[in-house]
Amino acid sequence: MNLNNLTVQGKANIDTYIVKDNLYNIESYHDFSTEYTDDPLFPYPVFKNKLDRRINAFYNKCSNSDSILFIRMGGSYHEVIELKSILKKIVKNKFRILVVNLSSNLEMSEHNWGLNNVCSVEILDTLTIPTRWQGCDALWDQIFKGISLQS
């Protein structure tokens, strides 16, 4: 998300612009306010500072946590193999990956991909907007049954 790679793609909604990093094909939908009509990228320094803080916090957790659960909304078998390979390089201790794909099935189903420390499930897509996860509270409760957070 370096400034020289960014372009404004249009409005995400009434409040924010879609800003795309053309080098990495990443989009921000929430960080650039439409109040800056003359220069939509005016808030970039604040955005970049927030992003850098979050990236540093992520790497800190990867280095210092005993165990981490990564949750991926939407992902294929091959994408998860690549993700796992990348995480092995940066996570110091144990980690697991939960992949949640949306489907038209009314009940949650688990898929055994044969990958250690990876769980892949499908849950009902309750909204017409792709890749949205809201609305399946009972299924999320089922997925997270027995999982707890530790500080």
DSSP file with accessible surface (Angstrom, degrees, kcal/mol):
  #  RESIDUE AA STRUCTURE BP1 BP2  ACC     N-H-->O    O-->H-N    N-H-->O    O-->H-N    TCO  KAPPA ALPHA  PHI   PSI    X-CA   Y-CA   Z-CA
    1    1 A M              0   0   28      0, 0.0     2,-0.2     0, 0.0     5,-0.1   0.000 360.0 360.0 360.0  40.6    0.0    0.0    0.0
    2    2 A N    >   -     0   0   78      1,-0.1     3,-2.4     3,-0.0     4,-0.4  -0.563 360.0-118.3 -75.2 143.0    2.8    2.4   -0.9
    3    3 A L  G >  S+     0   0   85      1,-0.3     3,-1.7    -2,-0.2    -1,-0.1   0.836 110.8  57.9 -52.6 -41.3    1.5    5.8   -2.1
    4    4 A N  G 3  S+     0   0  140      1,-0.3    -1,-0.3    17,-0.0    -2,-0.0   0.630 105.9  51.7 -71.1  -8.6    3.0    5.5   -5.6
    5    5 A N  G <  S+     0   0   33     -3,-2.4    17,-2.9    17,-0.0     2,-0.3   0.435  91.8 102.1 -99.0  -2.5    1.1    2.2   -6.2
    6    6 A L  E <   +A   21   0A  14     -3,-1.7     2,-0.3    -4,-0.4    15,-0.2  -0.634  40.8 174.2 -94.5 142.3   -2.3    3.6   -5.3
    7    7 A T  E     -A   20   0A  55     13,-2.0    13,-3.0    -2,-0.3     2,-0.5  -0.990  33.5-119.3-137.0 146.9   -5.2    4.6   -7.5
    8    8 A V  E     -A   19   0A  56     -2,-0.3    11,-0.2    11,-0.2     3,-0.1  -0.759  24.6-173.5 -84.8 124.2   -8.7    5.7   -6.6
    9    9 A Q  E     -     0   0A  96      9,-3.0     2,-0.3    -2,-0.5    10,-0.1   0.591  50.4 -83.8 -94.3 -15.6  -11.2    3.3   -8.2
   10   10 A G  E     -A   18   0A  30      8,-0.8     8,-3.1     3,-0.0     2,-0.4  -0.914  68.8 -31.7 139.7-165.8  -14.4    5.1   -7.3
   11   11 A K  E     -A   17   0A 129     -2,-0.3     6,-0.3     6,-0.3     3,-0.1  -0.737  32.6-164.5 -93.2 135.4  -16.7    5.2   -4.3
   12   12 A A  S    S-     0   0   33      4,-2.6     2,-0.3    -2,-0.4     5,-0.2   0.835  78.4 -36.5 -77.5 -37.7  -17.2    2.2   -2.0
   13   13 A N  S    S-     0   0   76      3,-1.6    -1,-0.3    -3,-0.1     3,-0.1  -0.856  86.0 -62.6-162.7-163.8  -20.2    3.8   -0.6
   14   14 A I  S    S+     0   0  133     -2,-0.3    20,-0.1     1,-0.2     3,-0.1   0.781 131.2  40.0 -68.7 -22.8  -21.4    7.3    0.3
   15   15 A D  S    S+     0   0  107      1,-0.1    19,-2.5    18,-0.1    20,-0.4   0.692 114.0  37.0-101.2 -24.8  -18.6    7.7    3.0
   16   16 A T  E     - B   0  33A  18     17,-0.3    -4,-2.6    18,-0.1    -3,-1.6  -0.954  62.2-130.4-138.2 155.5  -15.5    6.1    1.5
   17   17 A Y  E     -AB  11  32A  25     15,-3.0     2,-0.6    -2,-0.3    15,-0.5  -0.643  26.8-119.3 -92.9 155.1  -13.5    5.6   -1.7
   18   18 A I  E     -A   10   0A  26     -8,-3.1    -9,-3.0    -2,-0.2    -8,-0.8  -0.862  33.5-169.8 -89.3 122.6  -12.1    2.3   -3.0
   19   19 A V  E     -AB   8  28A   0      9,-2.3     9,-3.0    -2,-0.6     2,-0.4  -0.979   3.9-157.5-119.3 127.6   -8.4    2.7   -3.2
   20   20 A K  E     -AB   7  27A  44    -13,-3.0   -13,-2.0    -2,-0.5     2,-0.8  -0.880  17.3-144.2-112.4 135.4   -6.4    0.0   -5.0
   21   21 A D  E  >> -AB   6  26A   0      5,-3.4     4,-1.3    -2,-0.4     5,-1.3  -0.866  18.3-164.5 -89.1 107.6   -2.7   -1.0   -4.6
   22   22 A N  T  45S+     0   0   81    -17,-2.9    -1,-0.1    -2,-0.8   -16,-0.1   0.744  81.5  57.3 -71.3 -22.3   -2.0   -1.8   -8.3
   23   23 A L  T  45S+     0   0  109    -18,-0.3    -1,-0.2     1,-0.2   -17,-0.0   0.918 122.6  22.4 -73.5 -43.4    1.3   -3.7   -7.5
   24   24 A Y  T  45S-     0   0  151      2,-0.1    -2,-0.2   -19,-0.1    -1,-0.2   0.388 100.8-123.2-105.6  -0.2   -0.3   -6.2   -5.1
   25   25 A N  T  <5 +     0   0  111     -4,-1.3     2,-0.4     1,-0.2    -3,-0.2   0.916  60.9 146.1  57.4  46.1   -3.9   -6.0   -6.3
   26   26 A I  E   < -B   21   0A  85     -5,-1.3    -5,-3.4     2,-0.0     2,-0.4  -0.926  32.6-156.2-113.6 140.9   -5.2   -5.1   -2.8
   27   27 A E  E     -B   20   0A  80     -2,-0.4     2,-0.5    -7,-0.2    -7,-0.2  -0.932   7.9-152.7-121.0 143.2   -8.1   -2.8   -2.2
   28   28 A S  E     +B   19   0A   8     -9,-3.0    -9,-2.3    -2,-0.4     4,-0.1  -0.956  16.5 171.6-109.3 128.5   -9.1   -0.6    0.7
   29   29 A Y  E    S+     0   0A  94     -2,-0.5   -17,-0.1   -11,-0.2    -1,-0.1   0.458  74.1  39.0-110.0  -7.4  -12.8    0.1    1.1
   30   30 A H  E    S+     0   0A 149    -11,-0.1   -12,-0.1   -14,-0.1     3,-0.1   0.437  97.8  67.0-126.0  -1.6  -12.9    1.8    4.5
   31   31 A D  E    S+     0   0A  45    -14,-0.3     2,-0.6     1,-0.2    16,-0.1   0.564  81.8  68.7-109.6  -9.5  -10.0    4.1    4.9
   32   32 A F  E    S-B   17   0A   0    -15,-0.5   -15,-3.0    -4,-0.1    -1,-0.2  -0.898  73.5-142.3-121.5 105.8  -10.3    7.0    2.5
   33   33 A S  E >   -B   16   0A  32     -2,-0.6     3,-1.3   -17,-0.2   -17,-0.3  -0.306  11.6-136.3 -70.4 142.5  -13.1    9.4    3.3
   34   34 A T  T 3  S+     0   0   21    -19,-2.5   -18,-0.1     1,-0.3     3,-0.1   0.532  94.3  85.5 -73.9  -4.2  -15.2   11.0    0.5
   35   35 A E  T 3  S+     0   0  141    -20,-0.4     2,-1.2     1,-0.2    -1,-0.3   0.735  77.9  69.9 -68.3 -18.0  -15.0   14.3    2.4
   36   36 A Y    <   +     0   0   75     -3,-1.3    -1,-0.2     1,-0.2     6,-0.2  -0.568  58.3 154.4 -97.7  71.2  -11.6   14.8    0.6
   37   37 A T  S    S+     0   0   98     -2,-1.2    -1,-0.2     1,-0.2    -2,-0.1   0.848  70.4  51.4 -70.1 -32.3  -13.0   15.4   -2.9
   38   38 A D  S    S+     0   0  163      1,-0.3    -1,-0.2    -3,-0.2    -2,-0.1   0.858 131.2  12.1 -72.9 -35.1  -10.1   17.4   -4.0
   39   39 A D    >   -     0   0   83      1,-0.1     3,-2.5     2,-0.0    -1,-0.3  -0.689  64.4-175.6-144.2  87.1   -7.5   14.9   -2.9
   40   40 A P  T 3  S+     0   0   27      0, 0.0   -23,-0.1     0, 0.0    -4,-0.1   0.764  87.2  56.0 -57.7 -23.6   -9.0   11.5   -2.0
   41   41 A L  T >  S+     0   0   34      1,-0.2     3,-2.3     2,-0.1   -35,-0.0   0.379  73.2 107.9 -91.0   7.8   -5.5   10.2   -0.9
   42   42 A F  T <  S+     0   0  124     -3,-2.5     4,-0.2     1,-0.3    -1,-0.2   0.878  75.0  55.0 -52.3 -40.9   -5.1   13.1    1.5
   43   43 A P  T >> S+     0   0   21      0, 0.0     4,-2.4     0, 0.0     3,-0.5   0.439  76.3 110.7 -75.7   7.1   -5.6   10.7    4.6
   44   44 A Y  H <> S+     0   0   28     -3,-2.3     4,-3.5     1,-0.2     5,-0.3   0.876  70.1  54.6 -52.0 -47.2   -2.8    8.5    3.3
   45   45 A P  H 3> S+     0   0   89      0, 0.0     4,-2.1     0, 0.0    -1,-0.2   0.915 112.5  43.8 -57.2 -40.3   -0.2    9.3    6.1
   46   46 A V  H <> S+     0   0  114     -3,-0.5     4,-2.3    -4,-0.2    -2,-0.2   0.926 115.9  48.7 -68.1 -43.2   -2.8    8.3    8.8
   47   47 A F  H  X S+     0   0   12     -4,-2.4     4,-2.8     2,-0.2     5,-0.2   0.939 112.0  47.9 -59.8 -49.4   -3.8    5.2    6.9
   48   48 A K  H  X S+     0   0   45     -4,-3.5     4,-2.9     1,-0.2     5,-0.2   0.901 110.8  51.6 -63.1 -39.5   -0.2    4.1    6.3
   49   49 A N  H  X S+     0   0   93     -4,-2.1     4,-2.3    -5,-0.3    -1,-0.2   0.937 112.0  46.4 -62.3 -45.2    0.7    4.6   10.0
   50   50 A K  H  X S+     0   0   53     -4,-2.3     4,-2.3     2,-0.2    -2,-0.2   0.927 113.3  49.5 -63.0 -43.8   -2.3    2.5   11.1
   51   51 A L  H  X S+     0   0   45     -4,-2.8     4,-2.7     1,-0.2    -2,-0.2   0.932 110.7  49.1 -62.3 -45.5   -1.5   -0.2    8.5
   52   52 A D  H  X S+     0   0   63     -4,-2.9     4,-2.6     1,-0.2    -1,-0.2   0.900 110.3  51.5 -62.4 -40.3    2.2   -0.3    9.6
   53   53 A R  H  X S+     0   0  143     -4,-2.3     4,-2.3    -5,-0.2    -1,-0.2   0.923 111.9  46.9 -61.3 -43.7    1.1   -0.6   13.3
   54   54 A R  H  X S+     0   0  156     -4,-2.3     4,-2.3     2,-0.2    -2,-0.2   0.896 111.7  50.0 -67.2 -39.8   -1.2   -3.5   12.5
   55   55 A I  H  X S+     0   0   69     -4,-2.7     4,-2.5     2,-0.2     5,-0.2   0.935 112.0  48.1 -63.4 -44.9    1.4   -5.2   10.4
   56   56 A N  H  X S+     0   0  109     -4,-2.6     4,-2.3     1,-0.2    -2,-0.2   0.904 111.4  50.2 -63.0 -39.8    4.0   -4.9   13.2
   57   57 A A  H  X S+     0   0   52     -4,-2.3     4,-2.5     2,-0.2    -1,-0.2   0.903 109.6  52.1 -64.7 -39.2    1.4   -6.2   15.8
   58   58 A F  H  X S+     0   0   84     -4,-2.3     4,-2.5     2,-0.2    -2,-0.2   0.954 111.2  45.5 -61.5 -49.8    0.7   -9.1   13.5
   59   59 A Y  H  X S+     0   0  117     -4,-2.5     4,-1.8     1,-0.2    -1,-0.2   0.879 110.8  54.8 -63.4 -35.3    4.4  -10.1   13.2
   60   60 A N  H  X S+     0   0   90     -4,-2.3     4,-2.1    -5,-0.2    -1,-0.2   0.934 109.6  46.3 -62.0 -46.6    4.8   -9.6   17.0
   61   61 A K  H  X S+     0   0  135     -4,-2.5     4,-2.0     1,-0.2    -2,-0.2   0.903 110.2  54.2 -63.4 -39.3    1.9  -12.1   17.6
   62   62 A C  H  < S+     0   0    1     -4,-2.5    30,-2.7     1,-0.2    31,-0.6   0.852 115.3  40.1 -62.8 -32.7    3.5  -14.5   15.1
   63   63 A S  H  < S+     0   0   56     -4,-1.8    -1,-0.2    28,-0.2    -2,-0.2   0.777 125.4  32.5 -85.6 -28.3    6.8  -14.4   16.9
   64   64 A N  H  < S+     0   0  107     -4,-2.1     2,-0.3    -5,-0.2    -2,-0.2   0.500  89.5  99.0-115.9  -4.9    5.5  -14.4   20.5
   65   65 A S     <  -     0   0   27     -4,-2.0    28,-0.4    -5,-0.2     3,-0.2  -0.644  58.4-147.4 -87.8 143.0    2.3  -16.4   20.7
   66   66 A D  S    S+     0   0  127     -2,-0.3    28,-1.3     1,-0.3     2,-0.3   0.842  86.3   4.1 -71.5 -34.8    2.3  -20.0   21.8
   67   67 A S  E     -c   94   0B  61     26,-0.2     2,-0.4    -3,-0.0    -1,-0.3  -0.976  67.4-167.7-154.4 138.6   -0.5  -20.9   19.5
   68   68 A I  E     -c   95   0B  27     26,-1.4    28,-2.4    -2,-0.3     2,-0.6  -0.989  11.2-152.5-132.8 139.4   -2.5  -19.0   16.9
   69   69 A L  E     -c   96   0B  69     -2,-0.4     2,-0.5    26,-0.2    28,-0.2  -0.956  14.1-162.1-108.3 118.7   -5.7  -19.8   15.0
   70   70 A F  E     -c   97   0B  33     26,-2.9    28,-3.1    -2,-0.6     2,-0.5  -0.870   4.2-156.0 -98.7 132.8   -5.9  -18.1   11.6
   71   71 A I  E     -c   98   0B  83     -2,-0.5     2,-0.5    26,-0.2    28,-0.2  -0.950   7.1-168.5-113.1 124.1   -9.4  -17.9   10.1
   72   72 A R  E     -c   99   0B  76     26,-3.2    28,-2.9    -2,-0.5     2,-0.8  -0.952  12.2-149.2-115.2 118.7   -9.6  -17.6    6.3
   73   73 A M  E    S-c  100   0B  60     -2,-0.5    28,-0.2    26,-0.2    26,-0.1  -0.797  76.3  -1.9 -86.0 112.6  -13.0  -16.7    4.7
   74   74 A G  S    S+     0   0   26     26,-2.8     2,-0.2    -2,-0.8    27,-0.1   0.641  78.6 149.6  78.2 122.1  -13.1  -18.4    1.4
   75   75 A G        -     0   0    7     24,-0.1    -1,-0.2    -3,-0.1     2,-0.2  -0.796  34.7-129.5 178.8 141.6  -10.2  -20.5    0.1
   76   76 A S     >  -     0   0   52     -2,-0.2     4,-2.2     1,-0.1     5,-0.2  -0.467  37.8-102.3 -90.7 169.1   -9.4  -23.4   -2.1
   77   77 A Y  H  > S+     0   0   89      1,-0.2     4,-2.0     2,-0.2     5,-0.1   0.926 123.0  47.0 -54.3 -48.9   -7.2  -26.4   -1.2
   78   78 A H  H  > S+     0   0  141      1,-0.2     4,-1.9     2,-0.2    -1,-0.2   0.871 109.8  52.6 -68.0 -35.9   -4.3  -25.0   -3.2
   79   79 A E  H  > S+     0   0   85      1,-0.2     4,-2.6     2,-0.2    -1,-0.2   0.892 109.7  49.8 -64.6 -38.0   -4.6  -21.5   -1.8
   80   80 A V  H  X S+     0   0    0     -4,-2.2     4,-3.0     2,-0.2     5,-0.2   0.875 106.2  54.8 -72.0 -35.2   -4.5  -22.9    1.7
   81   81 A I  H  X S+     0   0   65     -4,-2.0     4,-2.1    -5,-0.2    -1,-0.2   0.940 111.7  45.5 -60.0 -43.7   -1.4  -25.0    0.9
   82   82 A E  H  X S+     0   0  124     -4,-1.9     4,-2.2     2,-0.2    -2,-0.2   0.932 112.9  49.8 -65.5 -43.9    0.3  -21.7   -0.1
   83   83 A L  H  X S+     0   0   42     -4,-2.6     4,-2.9     1,-0.2     5,-0.2   0.933 110.5  50.2 -59.8 -45.6   -1.0  -19.9    2.9
   84   84 A K  H  X S+     0   0   29     -4,-3.0     4,-2.3     1,-0.2    -1,-0.2   0.911 108.8  52.4 -61.4 -40.4    0.3  -22.6    5.2
   85   85 A S  H  X S+     0   0   58     -4,-2.1     4,-0.8    -5,-0.2    -1,-0.2   0.912 112.0  45.6 -62.4 -41.1    3.7  -22.5    3.6
   86   86 A I  H >X S+     0   0   81     -4,-2.2     3,-0.9     1,-0.2     4,-0.8   0.933 112.0  50.9 -68.2 -44.6    4.0  -18.7    4.1
   87   87 A L  H >X S+     0   0    6     -4,-2.9     4,-2.9     1,-0.3     3,-0.9   0.867 101.3  62.4 -64.3 -34.5    2.8  -18.9    7.7
   88   88 A K  H 3< S+     0   0  139     -4,-2.3    -1,-0.3     1,-0.2    -2,-0.2   0.830 103.1  52.0 -58.0 -30.4    5.4  -21.7    8.5
   89   89 A K  H << S+     0   0  169     -3,-0.9    -1,-0.2    -4,-0.8    -2,-0.2   0.743 121.0  28.7 -78.6 -24.1    8.1  -19.1    7.7
   90   90 A I  H << S+     0   0   48     -3,-0.9     2,-0.6    -4,-0.8    -2,-0.2   0.638  99.2  83.8-115.0 -17.1    6.8  -16.4   10.0
   91   91 A V     <  -     0   0   13     -4,-2.9   -28,-0.2    -5,-0.2   -29,-0.1  -0.800  56.9-162.9 -93.9 124.5    5.0  -18.1   12.9
   92   92 A K        +     0   0  153    -30,-2.7    -1,-0.2    -2,-0.6   -29,-0.1   0.875  69.2  17.8 -73.8 -40.6    7.4  -19.2   15.6
   93   93 A N  S    S-     0   0   70    -31,-0.6   -26,-0.2   -28,-0.4   -27,-0.1  -0.094 107.9 -29.6-113.9-148.9    5.2  -21.7   17.4
   94   94 A K  E     +c   67   0B 134    -28,-1.3   -26,-1.4    -2,-0.1     2,-0.3  -0.373  56.5 171.2 -73.7 146.0    2.1  -23.7   16.8
   95   95 A F  E     -c   68   0B  21    -28,-0.2     2,-0.3    -2,-0.1   -26,-0.2  -0.988  15.6-161.4-149.7 156.7   -0.7  -22.5   14.5
   96   96 A R  E     -c   69   0B 122    -28,-2.4   -26,-2.9    -2,-0.3     2,-0.5  -0.945  12.1-141.6-131.3 156.6   -3.9  -23.8   12.9
   97   97 A I  E     -cd  70 118B   2     20,-2.5    22,-2.7    -2,-0.3     2,-0.5  -0.982   7.2-164.8-123.1 127.8   -5.9  -22.6    9.9
   98   98 A L  E     -cd  71 119B  10    -28,-3.1   -26,-3.2    -2,-0.5     2,-0.5  -0.964   9.2-163.0-108.2 120.2   -9.7  -22.7    9.8
   99   99 A V  E     -cd  72 120B   0     20,-3.2    22,-3.0    -2,-0.5     2,-0.6  -0.927   3.8-168.5-105.8 124.0  -11.0  -22.2    6.3
  100  100 A V  E     -cd  73 121B   0    -28,-2.9   -26,-2.8    -2,-0.5     2,-0.3  -0.952   5.8-178.0-117.7 112.5  -14.7  -21.2    6.1
  101  101 A N  E     - d   0 122B  35     20,-2.8    22,-2.3    -2,-0.6     2,-0.3  -0.832  23.2-125.9-105.9 149.0  -16.3  -21.4    2.7
  102  102 A L  E     + d   0 123B  41     -2,-0.3     2,-0.3    20,-0.2    22,-0.2  -0.712  36.4 160.4 -94.9 144.7  -19.9  -20.4    2.0
  103  103 A S  E     - d   0 124B  19     20,-2.5    22,-2.9    -2,-0.3    19,-0.0  -0.868  51.9-104.5-147.5-177.7  -22.4  -22.7    0.4
  104  104 A S  S    S+     0   0  105     -2,-0.3     2,-0.2    20,-0.2    20,-0.1   0.440  78.8 118.4 -94.6   0.6  -26.1  -23.3   -0.1
  105  105 A N        -     0   0   76     18,-0.2    -2,-0.2     1,-0.1     4,-0.1  -0.453  60.7-145.1 -68.8 136.6  -26.1  -26.2    2.4
  106  106 A L  S    S+     0   0  142     -2,-0.2     2,-0.3    17,-0.1    18,-0.2   0.777  82.1  52.1 -72.7 -27.4  -28.3  -25.6    5.4
  107  107 A E  S    S-     0   0  154     16,-0.1     2,-0.1     1,-0.0    -2,-0.1  -0.814  94.3-101.3-111.7 153.1  -26.0  -27.5    7.7
  108  108 A M        -     0   0   41     -2,-0.3     2,-0.4    15,-0.1    15,-0.2  -0.426  38.0-165.7 -67.8 141.0  -22.3  -27.0    8.3
  109  109 A S  E     -E  122   0B  36     13,-2.0    13,-2.6    -2,-0.1     2,-0.4  -0.989   9.2-144.7-130.9 142.4  -20.1  -29.6    6.6
  110  110 A E  E     -E  121   0B 133     -2,-0.4     2,-0.5    11,-0.2    11,-0.2  -0.853   8.7-153.4-105.2 141.4  -16.4  -30.4    7.2
  111  111 A H  E     -E  120   0B  66      9,-3.3     2,-1.0    -2,-0.4     9,-0.8  -0.968  10.2-141.7-117.4 126.5  -14.0  -31.3    4.5
  112  112 A N        +     0   0  149     -2,-0.5     7,-0.1     1,-0.2     9,-0.0  -0.747  24.1 172.9 -88.2 102.1  -11.0  -33.4    5.2
  113  113 A W        -     0   0   61     -2,-1.0    -1,-0.2     5,-0.2     3,-0.1   0.455  46.9-120.7 -87.7  -2.7   -8.3  -32.0    3.0
  114  114 A G        +     0   0   60      1,-0.2     2,-0.5     4,-0.1    -2,-0.1   0.739  68.4 135.0  71.0  22.4   -5.6  -34.2    4.6
  115  115 A L    >   -     0   0   32      3,-0.2     3,-1.5     0, 0.0    -1,-0.2  -0.916  59.2-117.9-107.7 123.7   -3.6  -31.2    5.7
  116  116 A N  T 3  S+     0   0  126     -2,-0.5     3,-0.1     1,-0.3     0, 0.0  -0.337  95.8   7.6 -58.3 137.8   -2.2  -31.2    9.2
  117  117 A N  T 3  S+     0   0   85      1,-0.2   -20,-2.5   -21,-0.1     2,-0.4   0.718 104.2 114.2  63.2  24.3   -3.6  -28.3   11.4
  118  118 A V  E <   -d   97   0B  26     -3,-1.5     2,-0.5   -22,-0.2    -3,-0.2  -0.995  42.3-173.5-125.9 130.4   -6.1  -27.3    8.8
  119  119 A C  E     -d   98   0B  43    -22,-2.7   -20,-3.2    -2,-0.4     2,-0.5  -0.991   5.2-166.8-121.1 127.3   -9.8  -27.5    9.2
  120  120 A S  E     +dE  99 111B   1     -9,-0.8    -9,-3.3    -2,-0.5     2,-0.3  -0.966  13.6 169.5-117.2 125.5  -12.1  -26.7    6.2
  121  121 A V  E     -dE 100 110B   4    -22,-3.0   -20,-2.8    -2,-0.5     2,-0.4  -0.914  24.1-143.8-130.2 157.7  -15.8  -26.2    6.7
  122  122 A E  E     -dE 101 109B  51    -13,-2.6   -13,-2.0    -2,-0.3     2,-0.3  -0.979  20.1-177.3-118.6 137.1  -18.7  -24.9    4.6
  123  123 A I  E     -d  102   0B   0    -22,-2.3   -20,-2.5    -2,-0.4   -18,-0.2  -0.895  38.2 -78.3-128.4 163.7  -21.5  -22.9    6.2
  124  124 A L  E     -d  103   0B  43     -2,-0.3     2,-1.0   -18,-0.2   -20,-0.2  -0.328  35.0-133.3 -63.1 131.3  -24.7  -21.5    4.7
  125  125 A D        +     0   0   55    -22,-2.9    -1,-0.1     1,-0.2     8,-0.1  -0.787  28.3 178.6 -83.6 103.4  -24.4  -18.3    2.7
  126  126 A T        +     0   0   57     -2,-1.0     2,-0.3     8,-0.3    -1,-0.2   0.547  58.1  57.9 -88.8  -7.9  -27.2  -16.3    4.3
  127  127 A L  S    S-     0   0   65      5,-0.2     5,-0.1     2,-0.2     4,-0.1  -0.848  76.3-131.0-120.6 159.8  -26.7  -13.1    2.3
  128  128 A T  S    S+     0   0  143     -2,-0.3    -1,-0.1     2,-0.1    -3,-0.0   0.613  84.8  94.3 -83.0 -10.0  -26.7  -12.5   -1.4
  129  129 A I  S >  S-     0   0   81      1,-0.1     3,-1.2     2,-0.0    -2,-0.2  -0.713  83.9-119.4 -84.2 121.6  -23.4  -10.6   -1.1
  130  130 A P  T 3  S+     0   0   94      0, 0.0     3,-0.1     0, 0.0    -2,-0.1  -0.261  90.6  17.1 -61.3 149.1  -20.5  -13.0   -1.9
  131  131 A T  T 3  S+     0   0  110      1,-0.2     2,-0.4    -4,-0.1   -58,-0.0   0.657  88.3 136.1  64.4  22.0  -17.9  -13.6    0.9
  132  132 A R    <   -     0   0   91     -3,-1.2    -5,-0.2    -5,-0.1    -1,-0.2  -0.787  33.0-173.9 -95.3 144.4  -20.1  -12.2    3.6
  133  133 A W    >   +     0   0  127     -2,-0.4     3,-0.8    -3,-0.1    -1,-0.1   0.515  43.2 112.9-116.1  -8.0  -20.2  -14.2    6.9
  134  134 A Q  T 3   +     0   0   65      1,-0.2    -8,-0.3     2,-0.1    -7,-0.1  -0.326  62.9  43.3 -69.2 151.1  -22.9  -12.4    8.9
  135  135 A G  T 3  S+     0   0   53    -10,-0.1    -1,-0.2    -9,-0.1     3,-0.2   0.365  83.9  91.9 104.0  -5.6  -26.1  -14.2    9.7
  136  136 A C    <>  +     0   0    8     -3,-0.8     4,-2.6     1,-0.2     3,-0.4  -0.248  39.4 144.0-113.2  44.6  -24.9  -17.7   10.7
  137  137 A D  H  > S+     0   0  112      1,-0.2     4,-2.6     2,-0.2     5,-0.2   0.879  71.5  51.1 -56.0 -42.1  -24.5  -17.2   14.4
  138  138 A A  H  > S+     0   0   78      1,-0.2     4,-1.9     2,-0.2    -1,-0.2   0.901 112.3  47.4 -64.3 -38.0  -25.6  -20.8   15.3
  139  139 A L  H  > S+     0   0   24     -3,-0.4     4,-2.6     2,-0.2    -1,-0.2   0.898 110.9  50.8 -70.0 -39.1  -23.1  -22.3   12.8
  140  140 A W  H  X S+     0   0   29     -4,-2.6     4,-2.6     2,-0.2    -2,-0.2   0.905 108.5  52.9 -63.6 -39.1  -20.3  -20.0   14.1
  141  141 A D  H  X S+     0   0  117     -4,-2.6     4,-0.6    -5,-0.3    -1,-0.2   0.910 110.1  48.5 -59.9 -41.0  -21.2  -21.2   17.7
  142  142 A Q  H >< S+     0   0  107     -4,-1.9     3,-0.7     1,-0.2    -2,-0.2   0.921 111.5  49.3 -65.1 -43.4  -20.9  -24.8   16.4
  143  143 A I  H 3< S+     0   0   23     -4,-2.6    -2,-0.2     1,-0.2    -1,-0.2   0.917 116.4  41.6 -61.6 -43.1  -17.5  -24.1   14.7
  144  144 A F  H >< S+     0   0   66     -4,-2.6     3,-2.5    -5,-0.2    -1,-0.2   0.401  79.9 131.9 -92.1   5.3  -16.0  -22.4   17.8
  145  145 A K  T << S+     0   0  179     -3,-0.7     3,-0.1    -4,-0.6    -3,-0.1  -0.349  81.0  13.0 -57.9 124.9  -17.4  -24.9   20.4
  146  146 A G  T 3  S+     0   0   83      1,-0.3     2,-0.4    -2,-0.1    -1,-0.3   0.411 100.8 115.8  88.3  -3.5  -14.5  -25.8   22.7
  147  147 A I    <   +     0   0   89     -3,-2.5     2,-0.3     2,-0.0    -1,-0.3  -0.848  41.2 179.4-100.0 134.2  -12.2  -23.0   21.4
  148  148 A S        -     0   0   92     -2,-0.4     2,-0.3    -3,-0.1    -3,-0.0  -0.934  25.5-119.4-132.1 157.7  -11.2  -20.3   23.9
  149  149 A L        -     0   0  173     -2,-0.3     2,-0.4     0, 0.0    -2,-0.0  -0.729  23.8-165.9 -92.9 143.9   -9.0  -17.2   23.8
  150  150 A Q              0   0  175     -2,-0.3    -2,-0.0     0, 0.0     0, 0.0  -0.987 360.0 360.0-128.1 139.9   -6.0  -16.9   26.1
  151  151 A S              0   0  173     -2,-0.4     0, 0.0     0, 0.0     0, 0.0  -0.543 360.0 360.0 -96.6 360.0   -4.1  -13.7   26.8
